[in-house]
Amino acid sequence: MGGTGERRAERGRLPERGTAKGRPLWRQRDFGVFWAAQTLSVLGDSFSLVALPLLVLRATGSVARMGLLTAVGGVAAVLAAVFAGTVVDRVDRRRLLIGCDLVRLVLYGAIPLVWLSGPHLWVLYAVLPVCEAVGMFFAVGYVTAVRSLVGTAQLTEANGRLNATAAAAGVLGPLCAGVVAAWVGPAAAVGVDAGSFGVSAACLLLVRFRARPADEAPEKRPGLWADLRAGVAFLYGHPVLRALTVLLCAFSFLTLGLNDLVIYHLKHDLGLGDGTVGTVMAAGAVGTIAGSLLVARVRRGLGFGWTWAGSVAVCGLAFVGMGRTGSVAVVAVLAGAFLGCVGMAGTCSMSLRQEVTPEHLLGRVTSAFWTLQYSAAPIGAAVLTWAAEHQGTAPVALVAGGACVLIAGAALLTPVRGRVSR
C-alpha cells in the first residue's frame, strides 16, 4: 500500500486547485474516509503477509519455494507497472481503485475455499501474480489520489498519517494473523485479507477526488508508448530521481525476499510456532510507525540525502543481525529497525516524486520508477531464498546486508547527497 514523505522540492509544483488549502487534514472529509479505507486494507494485507508464506512452508517445508512464489508475484507486479502509469493517468481514479479492490476480494477469497479440500499450491501461483499486478495498478493510483485529495502543501503530513496508521494496522494484523493461523490455519487468515478489500471498496465509494484539469483529457494524450517514454524521460532528466532509481533497483534486489527469510529463520532455524512468527512481524511493524512519525523531523535536520542514505545503511546492519541471532527478542527489535528505516527511505523517495513531478505525469513517472526499481527484485528474492536453503540464513543475510551498506555509501557519491530541500 501507500508510502509517506517529506518537505518540498519546488520544481514542477502546480497550483492546488480544488484542495482544502489551509484546513487541517482531520477536517477534510474525503481524506479522512480515504485514510480509514487504506488503514483497514493494510490491516487485511498484514494477514496475507504472514499467511501466504506459512501456507507454502507448511505444504513444502522449503524457503526456496516461498521465495519462488514471492518472485512470481514480483514479476507480475513489474510487468503491470510498465502500463499502470498510463492507465492511471487516463481513467477515473476512484473507479480504478474500487475495481482493483473488488478483483482482489474475489481472488484472495478463492484461496481458503480451494484449500478446504487440502493444500493446492497451484491456486497460490495462479492467484498471487494476478493480485500483485492489480495491486500495482492500485498502488500507482494511490499515489496520484493522495496528491489529488490534499495538494502538494500537505503531502508530507498526509503521507505520514497514512503510513503511521497503516503501520499501526501492521502491528495488529500480524498478531491476529498468527493467532488465526495457529488456531484454524493460514488459509483462513488469507480470507480475512479478502474481506478487507471489500471494506476498502465500500469506503472509496464515499470519496470525491478532484477533477483532472481539462487540458489533460484522455483524448488529447499521446499514444501508449509515448506515455511510457514520458515517464522514463522525466526520471532520466532529474538527477536525484535518476540516481535513486538505480540505487533502489539494487536495494530491492537484496530485500524483496526478506520476509520469507525471517519467517524461515523463525520456523526452521529456531523452531518457533505460527503465533510467534506473527508476534515478531507485529513487533517489526512498530518500527514502521516510528519511522513514519520521525521522518519529517529527521529530514528537516539532515536533508534528503543523508536521511535516505542513513536509513538504507541501518537497514543493511539490521539485515546482518537478523540472520545471525538466535534470540526472538533481538530478531523482533532488528526487524523493527529494518522496517522503520525502509519506511523512512521510502517516505523520502515517494514524496520527492510527488513534489517535483507535474500532476499530469505523476502516474507515468511513478509507474516508470517502480518498473525500474523492481525489475531485478523477483530474481533477487528467488536467488536469496535458494541460497538460504542451501547455505543457511546467516551467510546470506551477511552478504545482502553488507551490500545494502555499500548502496548507502554509493548514494553519498551521487546527487542524492546534495538534495537538502525541506
N, C-alpha and C positions, 0 to 999 in steps of 0.2 A: 504494500500500500504506500502511501504517502511519502514522506521525507520532510525535512524542515530547512530553515535557512537563516541568513544574516543580512546585515545592512546593505546599503545600496551602491551599486556601480551604475552611474547615471547614464552611461551610453545606451542609446536606444530606448530611453524611457518615454512612455506615452501618457497623454492626459488620462485622468481617472474618470472617464465618463460613466455615469450611472452607478458609481460606488457611493457608499455611505461615508464619504471622507470626513474624518474628524470624529466620527462616532465610535465609541468603544466596541470591540468585537462582540462582547457579550450582549450588546443591544441590537445586533444585526441578526434578524430572524433567519434569513436564508443561510448565512454562515453557520449559525447555531444548529440548524437541522442537519446541514451537511456534515458538520463536526460530529454530531451524535451518530449519524449513519455510519461514518467511517470508523468511529471507535468501536461500534458493535461489530462491524465487519472484521476488524483486526482481531477482536476477541475470538471470533469464529476461526479466522485463519490460524490462530495460535494452536487450535486443536489439531488441524492438519499438519502443522509444522512438527508436532510430536508424533501424531498417529501414523502418518504415511511411512516414515522410516521404520517405525515399530512393526507395521504390517509386513514390510519386506523382511525385516530381521527375524521375525517370528517364523515366517514361511521358509526362509533360506539360510539364516544364520550368517549371511555374507554382507560385509560392509561394501564390497565391490558392487554387489547387486543394488545396494542402496545408492551408491554413487552413480551407477548406470541410470537409475530412474531419475535422479537429480539432473544428470546430463541430458537425458531425453527431453525433460521439461525445459531445460535451459536452451536447447537447440530450437524448440518450438517458440520460445519467447524471443529469441534473437531474430528468427525469420519473421515473426509478427511485427517486431519493432521496425523492420525495413519499411513496412507500409502503414504502421499505426499513425505516424505523424500526419501523413497526407489525408488519411481518413478523418482523424480528429479535427483537422483544420477545415474540413469540408462539410461535416454533418452537424446536426443538432447535438450538443454535448450531453444534455440531460437524457435524451433518448438513447444515446450510445451507452452511457454509464448504466442506465437501468437495464438495457438489453444484455450487457455483459454480466450483470449480477444475476439475471434470470437464467442465462445459459449455465453459469456455474452452479446455481441452485439445483438444476436438473442433473447435471453431470456428477457433481460430488454426491448428490443424493442417491445415485445409482450404485455407488461403491458398497455401502452397507447392505443394500438389497441383494446384490450379487454374492457378497461374502457370506450371506446366510447359509448357502449350500456348501461352504468351505472356502479355503484360500484359492483365489484365482488371480494370479499376478497379471494376467493379460488385461484385466479391467483397469489396473493401475496404469499400465503402459498405453492404454487406449484413452483414458480419461485425462490423465495429468497433462500430456502435451497440449491437448485442446484447451484445458483450463488455463494453462500457463500462457498460451497465445492470446486467449480472451483477456486474461489478466493484464497483459502488456497493453492492449488497447485501452483497458480501463485506467491503467497507471498513467499513460500519456494524457488521456482525457482529464484525469485527476489534476495533473499539474496545471493545465490550462484553466480548469474550473476554479482553482483556488485564486488565481490572479483575477479571473472574471468576477469573483464574488467580493474581493476586498481591495483590488487595485494594488499598485506597487508599494505605496507608502506603508501598508500594514502587512506586507508579505512575511517579514521575519516573525512578527508576532503570531500571525495566523499559522504559519508553518510550525512554529514552536509549540503552539497549543495542540495542533493536530498530532504532532509527533509525541508530545508528552502524554496525552490521554491515550493515544494508541499504544504507547509503551506501558502505561498502567494496565490497559486491557491485556497486553502481552505478558504481564505478570500473572494475572488471574487465569488467563487462558491455559497456559501450560500446566498450572497447578490442577485445574479442573480436568484437563485432558489426561494427565497422569492418573488421576483418581478414576475417571471413566474407563480408561484403557485397562487399568488393573482390575476393575470391577466387572465390566461387560465386554471388554475388548476394544482394540484400536479402531475397528470398523465403525463402531457406534460413535466414537469421537469425530470421525470424518462427517457423519451425519449432522452433528451439531454445526460444523462449518457450513454445510449446505443450507441449514436453516438461517444462518446469519446473513447469507446473501439475499434471501427473501426479505428479511427485515430492512436491509440496506436499500433494496429496490423500492420498498414501500415509502421509506423516508425521502428518497430522492424525488418521488412524485410531488413532494411538497416544496421543493427548492426551485426558485426562479433565478436563472442565470441571466447576466447582462447580454443583450442582443449584440451580435457581431456588427462591426462597422459596415455600412452599406457598400463601401468601396472594396470590401473583401468578400463579396458574394461569390459562391462557388462557380457561377458561370463565367466570372472574369478571371478565374485562376488558370495558370498554365497547366500543361499535362502532368501525368503522374511522375514521369522520370525527371521532369524539370523541378517538380516539388521535392523529390528526393535529393537532387543536386543542390537545391537551395539550402536545405538543412546542413548538408556536409560543407558547403561553401562558407556558410556563416561560422561554423565551428573552426574551419581551417583559417579563416581570416581573423579570428580573435585569438591573440597569443596565449592567454591564460586557458581558455577553453580547449585550445588545440593541445596544450601540454597536459591538461587534466585528462583528456580523452585517452592519451597514450598511457599515462600513469595508471589510470583506473582500469584499463584493459589488463595490465599485468596484475594489479591488485585483485581483480575479480577472478582471474585465472587461479590464484592461490587460495581464495577464500570461499568460493561458492560451495564447496563440499564440506565446510567446517561443521555445519550442523550434523551431518552424517558421522563425521569423525568423533565429535563429542558424544553422541549417543552410543556409538560403537565402543568408545573408550569406557563409558559408564557401564554398559551392559556386558561387554565381553571381557575387558581388561579388569574391571573392578567388581564384576558380578552383581550389579545392583538391579533393582526391580523397576517396573514402569513408573511407579509413583515417585521414586527418587529422580528418575530422568525428568519428569515434569517439574519437580521442585527445583532442580538445578537450572532448567531452562527458564523458569519463572524468576529465579534469583538473577540470572543473567539479564533478563528484561529490565530489572531495576536500574541497571547501568544505562539503558537507553533513556529512561526517564531523566536520570541525572544529566546525561549528555545533552538532551533536548532543552533542559532548563538552564544549562550553563553556557551553551554555545554562543548566544548573543553577547554575553559579558566577556567571554574569552576572546572572541573575535574583535570586539571593540578594543581590548587591551593589547592583543598580539598582532592583529591584522589577519587577513585571509590566509596568506601563505604559511605562516608559522602555525596557525591553528590547524590547517589541513595536514601539513607535514607532521606535526607533533602527534595528531590523532592517529595517523597511519603507523607511526613508529611505535606508539603504545599498543596498537593492535598486534603488531608483529611480536613484541615481547610477551604479550598475553597469550598469543598462539603457542609460542615455545613452551611457556609454563604449563598450559593445559595438557599438553602431551606428555609431560614428564612427572606430574604429580599424581600421587595415589590417594590424595585427600579429597573427599567430596566437597568439603567447605572451600578448599582452595580452588577447585575447578569452578565452583559457583562464583567466587569472587573474580577470578580471571575472566570468566565468561561475561560477567558484568562489565569489566573494564573493556573487553573487546567490543561488545555491542554498544557500549556508551560512546566509544571513540569512533566506531563505524557510523553511529548516528551523527556525531559532530562533523565528521568529514563529509558525510552525505548531505547534511544540512547546508554546509558551506557551498558545495558544488551545485546543488539543486537551486538554491536561492540565487546564486550568481547567474545561472542560466535564466531564471525568471526575470531577474533585474535588468540584464543587458540585452535581452532578445526582444525585438518588436513583437507585439502580440500576434500579428497575423502569421508570424514564423514560428511561434513558440512550440506548437505541436510537432512541426517538422524538425526543428532543432533538437528537441527532447528525444524524438524518435531516432534521429541520426546518432545522437550522443549515446543512447542506450544500446543501439545496434552495435556500434563500435566498441563500447565499453565491455559488453558481454559476449563479444564474438568468440573469444577463446575460452570463456569461463566453463562451458559444458565439458570441454576437453580437460580442463584443469580438475574439475570435480571427479571425472572418471579416472584420471591418472593418479590423483592423490589418494582416493579411496582404494584403488587397486594396490598402490604401493603400501598403504597402511595394512591391508590384509596380508601382504607378503613380508613386509619388513617391520611392521608394528607402528603404532601411532606416534611414539616418541620421536624417532628419527624423521618421520615425515613432518611433524609439527616443527621440529628444529629447522629443517631446511626451508619450509614455507614461511615460518615466522621470521627467520633471518632475512629472507628475500623481501618481506614487507618492510623491514627496517631499511634495507637498501633503496627501496622505492621512495621512502620518505626522504632519505638523503638526496636522491636524484632530484626530487621536486624542488629542493632549495637551490639547484643549479639552473632552474628554468624560470620563465616569467611568473610562475606561481608564487615564488618568494616575494616578488615586488608588489603583489596585489595587496594593498592595505586599506582599500575602501571599506567604509563602515556600512 
